[in-house]
Amino acid sequence: MFALADQSDVMKHPLLIEIERYLAWREGIGHPVSPCYFSKISANNARLIERLRAGGDVTTKTADRVRKFIKAEQDRIAEAIGEAAT
């Protein structure tokens, strides 16, 4: 579902790369979500993406929670799109 990393991704936190690809995917399918809102609903921390973009880090627990959220949302949206197409 996501494109391969480009050179601008080299110095970014791996979780931030995953989040930004997810946000781009959401925008591409016509269901965009703001970084602040994503941070709030995925990690209960509205400044998560802001902190990662500033070079900060997150706990393994938070990273796992965000990845689980992304996977669940992708599955949910894919199912909804599939049902809408039938």
N, C-alpha and C positions, 0 to 999 in steps of 0.2 A: 504493500500500500504506500510505502514511503520511498522517496528517491534516495539514491546514494549520497553520502556526505560530499560536500564540496570543500574547497580550501578554506572558506570562511568558517567552517565548523571545527577546524583543527584545534583551536585554543579554547573552545567552549566546553563547559561542563557537559558530560555525556547525557545527563538527564535533561538539560536545557535543549540540547539538540533534539531529543525525542519529543519534548513538549512543543518546540517550534514546528517540527514536522507535523505533529498532530493538529496544531492550530491551523497550519497551512492546508492540511487535508480537509478540516472542517470548513474552511473558507472556500475551498475548491468545490465542495459538494453543495454549497449554498446554505450552510448552517454554521456561520462564523460564531466564535465566542471570543470575548476580549481576554487578554492575558490576566488581568486582575480577577475577572470572574472565574476563569479556569483555575487560578491559584486558590481561590476561596473554596470552590466546590471540590477540588481534588485533594487538597491538603489542609483545608480549614485555616489557610494563611494567605491573605490577599497580597502579601509582598513576596511570595515565593519566587516568582519569575524575576521580579525586580532584583532580589538578592542574588540569584544565580547569574543574572546579566552583569552584576557588579563584581563578580568573581567569587561570590560566597559559595558555601557548601551546604549540604543537607545531610541529615542522618540517613542511615540505611533504611530505617523504618519508614521515613517520609518518602524516600525514593521508591520503595516498594509499593507504598500506598498510591502514589501518583501513577506508577506503571500499571497497577491493577485497575485504577480508574480509567486510564486510557484504553486498556484492553476491553473493559466492560462496555464503555461508550462506543467503541468501534463495532463491537458485536451487536449492541442494541441498535445502532444506526443502520448497519448493514442489513439486519433483519427487517427493520422498518422500511428501508428502501426496497428490499426484495418483496415485501408484502404489498407495497404500493404499486409495484410493477406488474403484479399478477391480477 
